[in-house]
Amino acid sequence: MNENRMLQPTTIIIFGATGDLAKRKLFPAFYNLYIDGRMPKGFNIIALGRAENTDEYFRNYIKENLESFSRKKVTSEDWAGFQAHITYFQHQLDEESSYKDLYKKLQDFDAVYGMRANRLFYLSIAPNFISTISNHIKNTSLASDPKKDRIIIEKPFGHNKQSAAELNSLLAETFEEEQIYRIDHYLGKETVQNILAFRFGNSIFEPLWDHKYIESVQITVAEEVGVETRGAFYEQTGALKDMIQNHLLQILCMVAMEPPASLKSGEIRDRKVDVLKAIRRISPDQVDHYAVRGQYGRSVVGGREIKGYRQENGIAPDSNTETFAAIKFYLDNERWQDVPFYVRTGKKMKEKHSYITIQFKPLPHSTFSDTPHHLSANRLIINIQPMMDIRLLFMAKKPGLAMDLKPVEMIFDNFACQDDTPEAYETLLQDALLGDLTLFMRSDQVEEAWDVVTTIQEAWENNKDLSFPNYKAGSWGPEDSNTLVERQGHNWV
Ligand code: BG6
């Protein structure tokens, strides 16, 4: 966000550097930042892995993956410059001596920089290792300077409110809150950030942004992919914990928050917590009324058989894990009284499409009531991915002699402005290097978001859904998800 501040020399330490996230997202993001001149003048990436490897072997492995996952082309000149910053370091997560060796390595780099550099620890590992790593970092004083050292933690952050609070307390033994960067990669997406610009950078939308003019809000994150190779992880997670508790609630916060006084990270994060606090809690006996779960079953699409969730690797044949969730939320504050916020997400849906729909109320009186025209109420659609645009639907006169009306769209297309958009991880890693916490989750945000879904989570974990599988792979989810919105005279857009 603050591109112009000078970046201090930094050593980046990646735990889990041989894993999937590192090769698909982290190294490509650092490489692209490097090409764009956005890495600090002095930087080193220490890639930690359990196995014995040479720097040369690891660098080649990264290069091969960059060819597939980098946004920008890998040229020999750029690569030659970048690869010199990567060091492989054999490391055992649970052995204190490994951390002491790492300490020496960091000091060696500091000697070359000629100063104590910033340290950015990236935990790209299974959540059960966080406490081990954090304790060893504390015991070996690896992060001894609160002004210079930061830690990035991937989701899932806990698996319910209590475990998230425990994790927060544990991290607080080693790091101050301002040093902790809890990633939600949706917040780094260009179109999600644009919600702030759209809402607070214009004078014409904000006055309409409340219950007086808005009928309902819909947030859809539909994925075409299934659980791929992550069956074992997903079986313990499900759509509610994997997507709604974090990504969808964060998007909801961006849509519903009050205008912040400034773009200071504390301001924006405070306004988001206000939204989470205002979300009406769903009582246990109302879960079925406000929330719908689904699990995809086998189907045939275009003559091709698609596996159901229970046929995927690592999934129990009678699994109760939901691969789809839709919830109706209400916010108890002045702005959003009685406006339903419908959110839904699912795997193996008809298409990959993430978007927000702001449905405005119909006109109180129609001047065109004596004509055959059906007036569509105004609607704003913010397409997050794969399309990245903002569309405003309104009525216009058809050119011609008669007074005929038709709905038309006004479109702002991100791609038309810039066809080369940074990946979410580039934005987030740059912000972490700069020390800008705005797009990261604060401890209270995470705990509050867990609180919002607690009753649904408990009801779904404790009660088996006997209708599973209840939607076909390649569809828009279970029929009940339509009923959820139709009960109120609405439809999924
Ligand atoms: C991750 C979830 O956080 O987000 C995955 O764990 C999901 O299950 C992914 O597929 C979706 O991210 P994106 O950026 O592809 O929409």
Residues whose N, C-alpha, C, O or C-beta is under 5 A from the ligand:
A	BS01	BG6	D242
